[in-house]
Amino acid sequence: METPTAAAPEDPGLKRDIGLIGLVWASGGSIIGSGWLFSALLAAQAAGTAALVSWGIGALAIIVLAFVHAELGAMYPVAGGTARFPHYAFGSAAGASFGWFSWLQAVTVAPIEVMASLNYLSIHAPWVQTGKNHLTAGGYALAVAFMAFFVIVNFFGIRWLAHTNSVATWWKVAVPLVTVIALAATAFHGGNFGYQGFAPFGAKGVLSAISTSGIIFALLGFEQADQLAGESRDPARDLPRAVIGSILIGVLVYVALQVVFIAALPQSAFAHGWASLTFPGKTGPFAGLATSVGLGWLAVLVYIDAVVSPSGTGLIYTTATSRVSYGLSRNGYVPAVFERTTARGVPWIGLLFAFVIGLIVFLPFPTWQKLVGFVTSASVLMYAGAPLAFGCLRRQDPDRPRPYRLPGGMFWAPVAFIVANLIIYWAGWDTLWRLGVAIALGYLLLGGSALLGLNPRTPHMDWRSAQWLPVYLAGMGVLSWQGGFCSTGPASAASCGATDAIPLWWDIALIAAFSLAVYFWAQSVRLPDAETREYIGSVEVIPGG
């Protein structure tokens, strides 16, 4: 059998310049982005007052996944960690697949944040968008300028990025908190919580809202600290704190926003029920609420934040995309040119490639709403690789120092895998078949790199250890097709092609059973311990100085 290619001992081109606050703000800045501007409205439309339950379920799901990532990130402080954990556990075929999922979600986030900013800007600059919120030629030019700004900041290196993002994140946290306090003090109507009953669209509305209304999308981003692990000064101490702390901050902010949003709604907003909540003109949810209750100054603040907050998130995801492609190249999956760095330690080829692909993304996904479900599904599919790798690496690499050890980890890992698959399933069949097309395209691109020999680290594909992967991907597609979830939610009469052959609750049981079968199958065919340690190479936890 061909000997697997060992991971390089270090990431010599990267600078370990980022501390705890920088890591917290990297994850926190990614969590608090355009989601706060839209998710409260979309969640209320999908589930009514029961959107609060949706946020609670979504928060628990993300926290479970975050704890799994915290242990792995501290154990293996490497650039692009989420793309490399499955590689260590299952070899190159699985590693390349989850690496593609990781890159796919990262490269699409910056465009979606730019779209959020342009949507709000168009209120005062109507030349940016058409009446259907599609970009005009001038709007596309402005989108190019936003994306170029992200690239320029990144070229100055990780230290400058950390300082820039920290300033932006303080603002991004402050404005939602000011919004919560101002609306709670000015217009809090407790009776709104009982309108049309607590859950007007039933359990299906509650579950659908988690994936389709922006709830999971809003809470994504905790893994950004993992992506920057190779540039952390003290990953052993700082990574677990950054991952867990950032998600707790995000959950508190978003739940508070949902409460005050529902409480501040005027009666006119309910004229046609929860599913048809509207605001005059193109005003965004919180800007519209602020205007309706006489808080013009708050509306202005929200409009300003609609540029600052998404831009901060787009900035850090541009960074993450280049680091993921850097990690993929070091594992031999993509051309070796993606490892080239500047004198400041910036993977500049990956940065420019992310810029180009980001501009292309604007074309098939011209609005925020069209892109959010796709990004959510790709992100959670990426997250699903960590619980699988977690269970294996506990056995394959038992003696490695674990600065953070998840209590009951061998129980929580399969639970986290089930949770990830439920979130994917709830996104709806019309979202998942499009994701399937993107996955197939990725395999063509990765295969082309290997056939043309564009990376000297030709990996052994380890097909035996990835035998479960095609069954997993196809099985999730079939279950989604036979289920009853669509991206439009149960309040919509539009069909997405799902057959609705599997009743609610039975579908959840089937997803759980299927997930457990795949999980334990994957554990049973994991790489031999010696091969895993060879893939890991000389990655060490860097002590604090």
KOLVOKOL-257771 format. One record per residue (C-alpha): x, y, z; residue in three letters. Coordinates in steps of 0.1 Angstrom, whole numbers, padded with zeros to 4 digits, always signed. Example, Ala and Ser with C-alpha at 12.3 -4.5 7.8 and 13.67 -1.06 7.14 Angstrom:
BEGIN
+0123-0045+0078ala+0137-0011+0071ser
END
This chain:
BEGIN
+0000+0000+0000met+0013+0035-0008glu+0025+0053+0023thr+0004+0083+0032pro+0019+0117+0030thr+0027+0131+0064ala+0016+0165+0074ala+0044+0190+0076ala+0058+0197+0111pro+0047+0233+0112glu+0029+0259+0092asp+0062+0279+0086pro+0046+0307+0065gly+0021+0318+0092leu+0028+0342+0121lys+0016+0333+0157arg+0004+0369+0165asp-0032+0365+0176ile-0042+0363+0213gly-0074+0354+0232leu-0093+0387+0225ile-0084+0384+0188gly-0097+0348+0187leu-0129+0357+0206val-0136+0386+0183trp-0128+0364+0152ala-0155+0340+0162ser-0178+0366+0178gly-0174+0389+0148gly-0184+0361+0125ser-0215+0352+0146ile-0228+0388+0149ile-0231+0397+0112gly-0260+0402+0089ser-0280+0376+0108gly-0292+0400+0134trp-0306+0423+0108leu-0330+0397+0093phe-0333+0366+0114ser-0358+0379+0140ala-0382+0388+0112leu-0378+0356+0093leu-0380+0334+0124ala-0412+0351+0135ala-0427+0346+0100gln-0419+0309+0101ala-0428+0301+0137ala-0446+0330+0154gly-0438+0334+0191thr-0425+0299+0191ala-0395+0313+0172ala-0381+0316+0208leu-0381+0279+0210val-0364+0276+0176ser-0336+0299+0189trp-0333+0277+0220gly-0330+0245+0200ile-0306+0261+0175gly-0284+0274+0204ala-0282+0240+0220leu-0273+0224+0187ala-0245+0249+0180ile-0232+0246+0216ile-0229+0208+0213val-0210+0213+0181leu-0189+0240+0196ala-0177+0219+0225phe-0166+0192+0201val-0147+0217+0181his-0131+0232+0212ala-0114+0199+0221glu-0102+0193+0186leu-0090+0229+0180gly-0069+0229+0211ala-0054+0195+0203met-0045+0204+0168tyr-0038+0241+0165pro-0034+0242+0127val-0046+0266+0101ala-0080+0256+0086gly-0087+0231+0114gly-0122+0221+0103thr-0109+0210+0070ala-0081+0189+0085arg-0097+0170+0114phe-0115+0145+0091pro-0082+0141+0072his-0064+0130+0103tyr-0091+0104+0112ala-0101+0090+0078phe-0074+0099+0054gly-0075+0118+0021ser-0108+0109+0005ala-0129+0120+0035ala-0105+0148+0043gly-0108+0162+0007ala-0146+0160+0009ser-0150+0178+0042phe-0123+0202+0032gly-0144+0211+0001trp-0175+0216+0023phe-0155+0239+0046ser-0142+0260+0017trp-0176+0261+0000leu-0193+0276+0031gln-0165+0300+0038ala-0162+0314+0003val-0200+0322+0001thr-0203+0341+0034val-0185+0372+0024ala-0208+0377-0006pro-0239+0372+0016ile-0227+0398+0040glu-0221+0422+0012val-0256+0416-0001met-0270+0424+0034ala-0252+0458+0034ser-0263+0466-0001leu-0299+0457+0007asn-0299+0484+0034tyr-0279+0509+0014leu-0304+0506-0014ser-0330+0523+0008ile-0311+0555+0004his-0293+0546-0028ala-0320+0530-0050pro-0296+0527-0079trp-0279+0498-0061val-0308+0473-0065gln-0338+0467-0086thr-0373+0465-0071gly-0368+0427-0066lys-0336+0433-0046asn-0314+0421-0074his-0281+0440-0080leu-0279+0466-0108thr-0247+0472-0127ala-0238+0499-0103gly-0247+0477-0073gly-0224+0449-0087tyr-0196+0475-0090ala-0201+0485-0054leu-0201+0448-0044ala-0167+0444-0061val-0155+0474-0040ala-0166+0458-0008phe-0149+0425-0016met-0117+0443-0027ala-0117+0461+0007phe-0117+0427+0025phe-0088+0415+0005val-0067+0447+0011ile-0072+0445+0048val-0061+0409+0048asn-0030+0417+0029phe-0017+0437+0058phe-0014+0404+0079gly-0031+0387+0108ile-0021+0412+0135arg-0036+0441+0116trp-0067+0420+0108leu-0072+0412+0145ala-0070+0448+0155his-0093+0459+0127thr-0119+0432+0134asn-0118+0438+0172ser-0128+0475+0167val-0156+0464+0143ala-0168+0437+0167thr-0171+0461+0196trp-0194+0481+0174trp-0213+0450+0162lys-0220+0439+0197val-0229+0474+0210ala-0255+0483+0183val-0278+0452+0189pro-0276+0457+0226leu-0286+0493+0223val-0314+0482+0200thr-0326+0457+0227val-0326+0483+0255ile-0342+0510+0234ala-0371+0489+0221leu-0377+0472+0254ala-0380+0506+0271ala-0401+0522+0244thr-0425+0496+0230ala-0429+0463+0249phe-0464+0448+0242his-0466+0416+0262gly-0499+0407+0244gly-0480+0402+0212asn-0466+0369+0224phe-0501+0353+0225gly-0511+0364+0190tyr-0526+0334+0170gln-0514+0311+0198gly-0479+0303+0208phe-0470+0281+0178ala-0493+0290+0148pro-0475+0266+0124phe-0470+0238+0149gly-0438+0218+0156ala-0430+0218+0119lys-0428+0256+0119gly-0405+0255+0149val-0381+0230+0134leu-0382+0245+0099ser-0373+0280+0113ala-0341+0266+0128ile-0325+0260+0093ser-0345+0282+0069thr-0351+0315+0087ser-0315+0324+0094gly-0312+0311+0130ile-0284+0286+0124ile-0269+0310+0099phe-0269+0337+0125ala-0251+0315+0151leu-0225+0302+0126leu-0189+0314+0129gly-0177+0300+0163phe-0152+0278+0144glu-0133+0308+0131gln-0110+0306+0161ala-0102+0270+0150asp-0094+0283+0115gln-0069+0307+0130leu-0053+0282+0154ala-0021+0281+0134gly-0017+0318+0142glu-0026+0317+0178ser+0000+0327+0205arg-0015+0303+0231asp-0039+0278+0214pro-0039+0254+0243ala-0054+0280+0266arg-0072+0304+0243asp-0090+0282+0217leu-0116+0265+0240pro-0123+0298+0257arg-0127+0316+0224ala-0150+0290+0208val-0173+0286+0239ile-0173+0323+0249gly-0182+0335+0214ser-0212+0312+0210ile-0226+0322+0244leu-0223+0359+0236ile-0240+0353+0203gly-0269+0333+0218val-0276+0359+0245leu-0277+0387+0219val-0299+0369+0194tyr-0325+0357+0219val-0328+0392+0234ala-0333+0406+0199leu-0361+0381+0191gln-0379+0389+0224val-0379+0427+0218val-0387+0423+0181phe-0419+0404+0189ile-0428+0427+0218ala-0423+0459+0198ala-0444+0449+0167leu-0473+0473+0160pro-0508+0458+0155gln-0507+0468+0118ser-0478+0444+0112ala-0501+0415+0121phe-0528+0424+0096ala-0523+0393+0076his-0508+0370+0102gly-0473+0360+0113trp-0463+0346+0078ala-0470+0380+0062ser-0452+0403+0087leu-0443+0434+0067thr-0428+0469+0070phe-0435+0499+0048pro-0411+0503+0018gly-0378+0484+0019lys-0370+0492+0055thr-0353+0464+0074gly-0370+0448+0104pro-0353+0467+0132phe-0350+0499+0113ala-0387+0496+0105gly-0396+0490+0141leu-0375+0519+0153ala-0392+0542+0129thr-0427+0530+0138ser-0421+0537+0175val-0406+0571+0170gly-0369+0562+0175leu-0355+0578+0144gly-0320+0580+0159trp-0321+0542+0164leu-0331+0537+0128ala-0301+0557+0116val-0279+0537+0139leu-0292+0504+0125val-0287+0517+0089tyr-0251+0525+0097ile-0246+0491+0114asp-0261+0474+0083ala-0228+0484+0066val-0204+0479+0095val-0216+0447+0109ser-0218+0425+0077pro-0185+0440+0066ser-0168+0428+0097gly-0181+0393+0092thr-0172+0394+0055gly-0137+0405+0065leu-0130+0375+0088ile-0146+0350+0064tyr-0123+0362+0036thr-0094+0354+0060thr-0109+0320+0068ala-0113+0311+0031thr-0077+0317+0023ser-0066+0296+0054arg-0089+0267+0045val-0074+0266+0009ser-0039+0268+0026tyr-0047+0238+0047gly-0062+0219+0017leu-0030+0225-0002ser-0008+0213+0026arg-0028+0180+0026asn-0023+0177-0011gly-0059+0182-0023tyr-0055+0214-0042val-0026+0230-0062pro+0005+0238-0042ala+0004+0275-0052val-0023+0280-0025phe+0005+0277+0001glu+0024+0307-0011arg+0025+0335+0016thr+0036+0371+0016thr+0063+0383+0040ala+0035+0391+0065arg+0024+0354+0064gly-0007+0360+0042val-0017+0331+0019pro-0022+0355-0010trp-0031+0331-0038ile-0060+0317-0017gly-0070+0353-0009leu-0072+0364-0045leu-0090+0331-0055phe-0116+0337-0028ala-0121+0372-0041phe-0128+0360-0077val-0151+0332-0066ile-0170+0356-0043gly-0177+0378-0072leu-0191+0349-0092ile-0214+0339-0063val-0233+0372-0067phe-0245+0360-0101leu-0266+0329-0093pro-0275+0341-0058phe-0285+0378-0063pro-0302+0383-0029thr-0295+0376+0008trp-0326+0354+0011gln-0316+0332-0018lys-0281+0325-0004leu-0287+0320+0033val-0302+0285+0032gly-0274+0273+0010phe-0247+0287+0032val-0264+0272+0063thr-0265+0237+0048ser-0229+0238+0035ala-0217+0250+0069ser-0235+0224+0090val-0223+0197+0065leu-0188+0209+0072met-0195+0208+0110tyr-0206+0172+0107ala-0171+0160+0100gly-0158+0171+0135ala-0179+0147+0156pro-0169+0119+0133leu-0133+0128+0137ala-0136+0134+0174phe-0147+0098+0182gly-0119+0084+0161cys-0091+0106+0173leu-0099+0098+0210arg-0089+0063+0201arg-0062+0069+0174gln-0043+0096+0193asp-0051+0090+0230pro-0018+0102+0244asp-0019+0137+0228arg-0023+0165+0254pro-0059+0177+0255arg-0058+0213+0270pro-0096+0211+0269tyr-0112+0176+0273arg-0150+0174+0267leu-0166+0156+0296pro-0186+0126+0282gly-0171+0132+0248gly-0178+0097+0235met-0215+0103+0242phe-0216+0139+0229trp-0198+0131+0196ala-0226+0109+0181pro-0252+0133+0195val-0235+0162+0177ala-0235+0142+0145phe-0273+0136+0148ile-0278+0173+0156val-0258+0184+0125ala-0278+0160+0102asn-0312+0172+0116leu-0302+0208+0108ile-0292+0198+0073ile-0325+0179+0069tyr-0347+0208+0081trp-0331+0231+0055ala-0354+0215+0029gly-0351+0194-0002trp-0349+0224-0026asp-0318+0235-0007thr-0301+0201-0004leu-0303+0191-0041trp-0286+0224-0050arg-0259+0216-0024leu-0255+0182-0040gly-0247+0198-0073val-0220+0220-0056ala-0206+0189-0039ile-0204+0171-0073ala-0186+0201-0088leu-0161+0201-0060gly-0152+0165-0066tyr-0146+0173-0103leu-0123+0202-0093leu-0104+0181-0067leu-0101+0152-0091gly-0087+0175-0118gly-0060+0188-0094ser-0049+0152-0087ala-0050+0141-0123leu-0029+0170-0135leu-0004+0166-0106gly-0007+0202-0095leu+0005+0193-0059asn+0036+0172-0053pro+0021+0158-0021arg+0000+0133-0040thr-0022+0118-0013pro-0032+0082-0009his-0069+0084-0010met-0077+0059+0018asp-0109+0047+0001trp-0115+0020+0027arg-0117+0045+0055ser-0141+0067+0036ala-0165+0039+0024gln-0193+0053+0045trp-0191+0088+0029leu-0211+0082-0004pro-0237+0063+0015val-0240+0092+0040tyr-0244+0119+0014leu-0268+0099-0008ala-0288+0088+0023gly-0293+0123+0035met-0305+0133+0000gly-0330+0105-0001val-0343+0112+0034leu-0347+0149+0025ser-0365+0141-0007trp-0389+0117+0010gln-0395+0141+0039gly-0417+0171+0041gly-0394+0201+0046phe-0389+0230+0021cys-0368+0261+0024ser-0401+0282+0023thr-0413+0266+0055gly-0448+0251+0064pro-0465+0285+0062ala-0460+0285+0024ser-0481+0265+0000ala-0453+0263-0026ala-0440+0229-0033ser-0403+0222-0034cys-0404+0186-0047gly-0402+0169-0014ala-0427+0139-0013thr-0438+0143+0023asp-0439+0105+0025ala-0422+0103+0059ile-0444+0118+0087pro-0431+0143+0112leu-0413+0127+0142trp-0408+0095+0122trp-0385+0115+0100asp-0365+0127+0130ile-0363+0091+0143ala-0350+0079+0109leu-0324+0107+0107ile-0312+0098+0142ala-0310+0061+0134ala-0293+0067+0101phe-0268+0091+0117ser-0259+0065+0144leu-0254+0038+0118ala-0231+0061+0097val-0212+0072+0129tyr-0204+0038+0141phe-0196+0025+0106trp-0172+0054+0102ala-0156+0046+0136gln-0151+0009+0126ser-0132+0017+0094val-0111+0046+0107arg-0075+0047+0098leu-0050+0026+0118pro-0035+0045+0146asp+0000+0046+0131ala-0013+0061+0098glu-0033+0087+0117thr-0002+0098+0136arg+0017+0099+0104glu-0009+0123+0089tyr-0008+0144+0120ile+0029+0146+0118gly+0046+0170+0143ser+0016+0192+0152val+0021+0202+0188glu+0002+0223+0212val+0021+0255+0215ile+0025+0266+0252pro+0019+0301+0263gly+0049+0324+0265gly
END
